[in-house]
Amino acid sequence: MITEYHFPTPVYIQEVSNAIELNNHLEKNILQWQKEDPKGVNKTNVNGWHSATDMNKKHEYDPLTKELFAMQDSIFAKEFLTQKPVLGNMWANINYPGGFNRPHLHPNALFSGVYWIKAPEKSGHLMLYEPRAGAQCTMPNRKEGKLPPELWREIHYTPKAGTVVMFPAWLWHEVQPNKSNDIRISVSFNFLQR
């Protein structure tokens, strides 16, 4: 029997090499930004702080944007995309204990993602969901045991400081509640093609 897998959904994961130094720099600047703008903006965040979405235009965050562009350039090459990636917007998230982000997607973008700066244990998984609507129409009974990835309906990523996860912007995702006693700090972003 021949088995072919079609319509895959790529998820790209990369660890940043200089993460400790970078994260110290980012955490300091993000916490200062949060003090200067304590209200932030309200999007999908519940019991958390969401910065304005112009983070990519602030020079103190250039070290992170350079890392994200390098990763996106590799993805563009891998996916045979023409032109160059454009960082449409970028923002910081602080999830306090109990904080989470409701399920959502990112319209008008090509790739979205997250970079974790501070991620205590039990601070909330990133959840990515099965994108094919038709697959939700049936829930077959399956044998007990570990399923192969092509049969998963959702993916749980444990946040790890210094790691980037990028995925198609049309993929539904959410952040589970922060069950730690500390804050969780991350940066989210959207790349476009122009």
N, C-alpha and C positions, 0 to 999 in steps of 0.2 A: 504494500500500500504506500502511495506517495502522500505525504502531508505537506501542504503549503500554508504559510501564514501570511495573510494579506491585511492591509489597512492597519499597520502597527502605529502605536503612539509613542514617539521617542521622548524619553526623559533623560536629560543630561545632568550628570553630577560631577563636581570637581572640587578638590580641596585646594585652598589657596596656600601657596608655599610660605609666605611671610605673615601668617594669620595672627600670631600672638601680638606682634608689634602693630599690625594694622588694626586689630580689634581693640587694643588699648586706646589708640588714636580715635577710632570711630566712637567707641563708648563714651569717652570724655566729651567729644563734640556733640553727640546726640543728646546726652543728659543735659548739657548746657542749653541746647536748642529747646528741649522740653521745658526747662525752667523759664526761658524767655517767651515761650508760647505754650503755656500749660493747657490751654483748651484744645489746641491742635484742630484736626478735622474729624468728622464722623463719617465713616464709610461702612466697612463690614466689621469694624472693631467693636467689641463689647468689653467693657472694663479694661480699656487699654488706651494708649495714646498713639495717634497717627499724625505724623508731621504733614506739612504742606508737601505737594508733589514735585517741587522744584529742586530737590536735593541734588540732582545731577548738574545743576547750574552753579552750585556752591563749590568753590575751589578746595575747601578743606576736605572734600570727599573725592577728589581726583584720584587718589591711590586706589580706591575701590572701583571707580568707573573704568580705570585702565584695565583692571583685572577682568571686569565684566565684558568689556569690548574684546579682549583677547579670546575669551571663551566663545563669545558670539561669533567672532571671525571664524573660529574653527567649526562652529555649527553651520554657518553659511556655506563653507566649503564642503562639508560633509553632505549637506542637503542640496547641493548644486544650485544655490540661490545666487542670483546676480545682484549687482549693485553692492552697497555697503550697509551694515546695520546702523540704525539711528536710535539712540536712547531717548525715547519719547518722554518718559518721566521716571522718577525714582523717589522713594519716601522711606522714612524710618518708622518702625513699629516698636512700641513697648507694651508688652502684655503683662499686666500685674497678676498676682495670684488670683486665679479664677477667670482671668481674661481669655478671650478666644476671638476668632474671626469666623463669621457666618459663611456658608457656602456661596461662592461667587465665581465669575470668570472675568476676563479683561477684554471688553470689546475694542475693536479698532487697533489691536496690537498683533504682532506676529508671535513673539515669545515673551513669556513672563517668567518670573522666578523670585527666589528668595536667597539671601545670604545671611547666615546666622552669625551674630556677633557674641551674644551671651545666651547660652542655652543650658540652664540647669537641668538635671535629671527630672523627668516628669513634667516638663514645661510645655507640653502640647505637641503632638505629632502634626506634621503637614499631611493632609489627606488628599489624594488625587482619585477621581472617580471615573469609572467606565464611561467613555464618551459616546458610545453608540446607543442611541435611544432604543433601537430595536432589540438590543440585548436585554433590556429591562422588561421586555414583555413576557419572558419566560424565566422561571427560577427552578431548574431541574434539580431533583434530588441527586446528591453525589455521595460517593463512598467517603468514609472518614479517612483522613490522612492529609498530607501536604499536597496541595494542588500546584500544578506548574503555572508559571506566571501568565501564560496566555489565557488561563481560565479565571484569573482574579477579577473581581468586580470593583475593588478599591485597593489602593496602595497606601501604606503608612510609612512615612519617613520620620525617623527620630531626629530632631534637630541636633546638629553638631557644630559648635563654634568653628568658623573657618571654612565651612562648606557652602558651596553654591549648588542650587538645584534650579535648572531651567526646563521649561516645558511649553508646549503650544498654548497660546493665550486663550484658546477656546475650551480648554480643559477645566471642568468644574473642580474646585478645590476649596479647602477650608483649613483652619487651624483649630485643633482641639483645645479644650480648656487647660490653662496652666495650673497644674496640681502641685507645683513646687511652692516653696515659701519665699521665692525670690522673683525678680523681674526677668523676663525673656526679651532680648533685644534682637531685632532683625531689620534687614533692609529689603524692600520689594521694589520691582522695576518692570518696565515694559519696553521691549525693543520693537522697532518698526523696520520696514524695508522701503527705501525711497530711491 
